[in-house]
Amino acid sequence: MSQEQGFTLEEALRRRAAVLEKLRALRKLQKRLQSKPRRVFLRYLSWRFWKFERRWYWRKPKGNDNKMRLQLKGYPPIVKVGYGSPSQLRGLHPSGFKPVVVSSVGDLDRLDPEKHIVYIASGVGLRKKTQILKAAREKGFRVANARGIKP
């Protein structure tokens, strides 16, 4: 089969080794980043008001005299460009694989189990979910949302 495509078995193994080495380097970088805690950005006055304690998610401070917007000492940091994760890791699953949403068994044919982790689409029924899960496990894919599905 590899002879028909125009390259030898040794060349195919070399290409595979290169891809695996790149994946290992990404996973190593990701592990190093996981040891450093991610910064949590607080909403302004979330430490003072009950309604903001309950909803502490980030909102940009926009008031004219807002101390946080002015970045004064003693106030929490605001979201800025420098806090982002490395571009190589952005969008990856914590395991280091690229997440892909799958809605049929045929979608698995275009994916590589060495690079991708599978999410089964939410609109898929139970019968089709079990078919996708069974096919994914046979092909060696990891399925991220397989809890509660019995193949």
C-alpha positions as a Markdown table, in Angstrom:
| # | Residue | x | y | z |
|---|---|---|---|---|
| 1 | Met | 0.0 | 0.0 | 0.0 |
| 2 | Ser | 2.8 | 2.5 | 0.9 |
| 3 | Gln | 4.6 | 1.5 | -2.3 |
| 4 | Glu | 1.6 | 2.6 | -4.4 |
| 5 | Gln | 1.6 | 6.0 | -2.7 |
| 6 | Gly | 5.2 | 6.6 | -3.8 |
| 7 | Phe | 7.2 | 6.2 | -0.6 |
| 8 | Thr | 8.8 | 3.3 | 1.2 |
| 9 | Leu | 8.1 | 1.8 | 4.5 |
| 10 | Glu | 11.2 | 3.4 | 6.1 |
| 11 | Glu | 10.1 | 6.8 | 4.9 |
| 12 | Ala | 6.6 | 6.3 | 6.2 |
| 13 | Leu | 8.0 | 5.3 | 9.6 |
| 14 | Arg | 10.3 | 8.3 | 9.6 |
| 15 | Arg | 7.3 | 10.6 | 8.9 |
| 16 | Arg | 5.3 | 9.0 | 11.7 |
| 17 | Ala | 8.2 | 9.4 | 14.1 |
| 18 | Ala | 8.5 | 13.1 | 13.3 |
| 19 | Val | 4.7 | 13.6 | 13.9 |
| 20 | Leu | 4.9 | 11.7 | 17.2 |
| 21 | Glu | 8.0 | 13.7 | 18.3 |
| 22 | Lys | 6.1 | 17.0 | 17.6 |
| 23 | Leu | 3.1 | 15.8 | 19.7 |
| 24 | Arg | 5.4 | 14.7 | 22.6 |
| 25 | Ala | 7.0 | 18.2 | 22.6 |
| 26 | Leu | 3.6 | 19.8 | 22.7 |
| 27 | Arg | 2.5 | 17.6 | 25.6 |
| 28 | Lys | 5.7 | 18.4 | 27.5 |
| 29 | Leu | 5.1 | 22.1 | 27.0 |
| 30 | Gln | 1.5 | 21.7 | 28.1 |
| 31 | Lys | 2.6 | 19.8 | 31.3 |
| 32 | Arg | 5.0 | 22.6 | 32.1 |
| 33 | Leu | 2.2 | 25.1 | 31.8 |
| 34 | Gln | -0.2 | 23.1 | 33.9 |
| 35 | Ser | 2.2 | 23.3 | 36.8 |
| 36 | Lys | 1.8 | 27.2 | 36.7 |
| 37 | Pro | -1.7 | 28.1 | 37.9 |
| 38 | Arg | -3.9 | 30.1 | 35.5 |
| 39 | Arg | -4.7 | 33.6 | 36.7 |
| 40 | Val | -8.3 | 34.2 | 37.7 |
| 41 | Phe | -9.6 | 37.6 | 36.7 |
| 42 | Leu | -12.0 | 39.1 | 39.2 |
| 43 | Arg | -15.0 | 41.3 | 38.4 |
| 44 | Tyr | -14.7 | 44.8 | 39.8 |
| 45 | Leu | -16.3 | 44.9 | 43.4 |
| 46 | Ser | -16.9 | 41.2 | 43.4 |
| 47 | Trp | -15.3 | 41.2 | 46.8 |
| 48 | Arg | -17.7 | 43.7 | 48.2 |
| 49 | Phe | -21.2 | 42.9 | 46.8 |
| 50 | Trp | -23.1 | 39.7 | 47.3 |
| 51 | Lys | -24.6 | 39.8 | 43.7 |
| 52 | Phe | -21.1 | 40.0 | 42.3 |
| 53 | Glu | -19.7 | 37.3 | 44.6 |
| 54 | Arg | -22.3 | 35.0 | 43.0 |
| 55 | Arg | -21.5 | 36.2 | 39.5 |
| 56 | Trp | -17.7 | 36.9 | 39.7 |
| 57 | Tyr | -17.1 | 36.2 | 36.0 |
| 58 | Trp | -15.0 | 38.8 | 34.1 |
| 59 | Arg | -16.6 | 42.1 | 33.0 |
| 60 | Lys | -14.4 | 44.9 | 31.7 |
| 61 | Pro | -14.3 | 47.9 | 34.1 |
| 62 | Lys | -15.6 | 50.9 | 32.2 |
| 63 | Gly | -16.3 | 53.6 | 34.8 |
| 64 | Asn | -14.7 | 57.0 | 34.5 |
| 65 | Asp | -13.0 | 56.8 | 37.9 |
| 66 | Asn | -12.7 | 53.0 | 38.1 |
| 67 | Lys | -9.6 | 52.2 | 40.0 |
| 68 | Met | -9.2 | 48.8 | 38.4 |
| 69 | Arg | -9.5 | 50.3 | 34.9 |
| 70 | Leu | -6.8 | 52.8 | 35.9 |
| 71 | Gln | -4.6 | 49.8 | 37.1 |
| 72 | Leu | -3.9 | 51.3 | 40.4 |
| 73 | Lys | -1.9 | 49.5 | 43.0 |
| 74 | Gly | -3.9 | 47.2 | 45.3 |
| 75 | Tyr | -6.6 | 46.4 | 42.7 |
| 76 | Pro | -6.7 | 43.1 | 40.8 |
| 77 | Pro | -5.2 | 42.9 | 37.3 |
| 78 | Ile | -7.3 | 43.3 | 34.2 |
| 79 | Val | -7.3 | 41.0 | 31.2 |
| 80 | Lys | -4.4 | 41.9 | 28.8 |
| 81 | Val | -2.7 | 40.3 | 25.9 |
| 82 | Gly | 0.3 | 39.0 | 27.9 |
| 83 | Tyr | -1.7 | 36.5 | 29.9 |
| 84 | Gly | -2.6 | 34.3 | 27.0 |
| 85 | Ser | -1.4 | 30.7 | 26.6 |
| 86 | Pro | 1.1 | 29.9 | 23.9 |
| 87 | Ser | -0.3 | 29.7 | 20.3 |
| 88 | Gln | 0.8 | 26.1 | 20.0 |
| 89 | Leu | -1.4 | 25.1 | 22.9 |
| 90 | Arg | -4.4 | 27.3 | 22.3 |
| 91 | Gly | -7.5 | 25.3 | 21.6 |
| 92 | Leu | -6.1 | 21.9 | 22.6 |
| 93 | His | -7.6 | 19.5 | 25.0 |
| 94 | Pro | -5.8 | 19.1 | 28.4 |
| 95 | Ser | -4.5 | 15.8 | 27.1 |
| 96 | Gly | -2.7 | 17.5 | 24.3 |
| 97 | Phe | -5.0 | 16.3 | 21.5 |
| 98 | Lys | -7.0 | 18.4 | 19.1 |
| 99 | Pro | -10.7 | 18.2 | 20.0 |
| 100 | Val | -13.1 | 17.3 | 17.2 |
| 101 | Val | -16.9 | 17.0 | 17.3 |
| 102 | Val | -18.2 | 14.0 | 15.5 |
| 103 | Ser | -21.8 | 13.4 | 14.5 |
| 104 | Ser | -21.5 | 10.2 | 12.4 |
| 105 | Val | -19.3 | 7.1 | 12.1 |
| 106 | Gly | -18.0 | 8.4 | 8.7 |
| 107 | Asp | -16.5 | 11.5 | 10.4 |
| 108 | Leu | -14.0 | 9.2 | 12.1 |
| 109 | Asp | -12.4 | 8.2 | 8.8 |
| 110 | Arg | -11.0 | 11.7 | 8.2 |
| 111 | Leu | -9.3 | 11.9 | 11.7 |
| 112 | Asp | -6.1 | 10.5 | 13.1 |
| 113 | Pro | -6.2 | 8.8 | 16.5 |
| 114 | Glu | -2.6 | 10.1 | 17.2 |
| 115 | Lys | -3.7 | 13.7 | 16.9 |
| 116 | His | -7.4 | 14.0 | 17.7 |
| 117 | Ile | -9.7 | 13.4 | 20.7 |
| 118 | Val | -13.4 | 12.9 | 19.8 |
| 119 | Tyr | -16.5 | 14.6 | 21.3 |
| 120 | Ile | -19.8 | 13.0 | 20.2 |
| 121 | Ala | -22.2 | 15.7 | 19.1 |
| 122 | Ser | -25.0 | 16.5 | 21.6 |
| 123 | Gly | -27.8 | 16.2 | 19.0 |
| 124 | Val | -27.0 | 12.6 | 18.3 |
| 125 | Gly | -29.4 | 9.9 | 19.6 |
| 126 | Leu | -28.4 | 7.1 | 21.9 |
| 127 | Arg | -28.3 | 4.4 | 19.2 |
| 128 | Lys | -26.0 | 6.4 | 17.0 |
| 129 | Lys | -23.9 | 7.4 | 20.0 |
| 130 | Thr | -23.2 | 3.8 | 20.8 |
| 131 | Gln | -22.3 | 3.1 | 17.2 |
| 132 | Ile | -19.9 | 6.0 | 17.1 |
| 133 | Leu | -18.4 | 5.0 | 20.5 |
| 134 | Lys | -17.8 | 1.4 | 19.4 |
| 135 | Ala | -16.2 | 2.5 | 16.1 |
| 136 | Ala | -14.1 | 5.1 | 17.8 |
| 137 | Arg | -12.7 | 2.6 | 20.3 |
| 138 | Glu | -12.0 | 0.1 | 17.6 |
| 139 | Lys | -10.0 | 2.7 | 15.7 |
| 140 | Gly | -8.1 | 3.7 | 18.8 |
| 141 | Phe | -9.6 | 7.2 | 19.4 |
| 142 | Arg | -10.1 | 8.7 | 22.8 |
| 143 | Val | -13.7 | 9.8 | 23.4 |
| 144 | Ala | -14.0 | 12.7 | 25.9 |
| 145 | Asn | -17.7 | 12.6 | 26.6 |
| 146 | Ala | -18.4 | 8.9 | 26.7 |
| 147 | Arg | -19.6 | 8.8 | 30.2 |
| 148 | Gly | -23.0 | 7.2 | 30.5 |
| 149 | Ile | -22.9 | 5.6 | 27.1 |
| 150 | Lys | -22.8 | 1.8 | 27.1 |
| 151 | Pro | -21.3 | 0.4 | 23.8 |
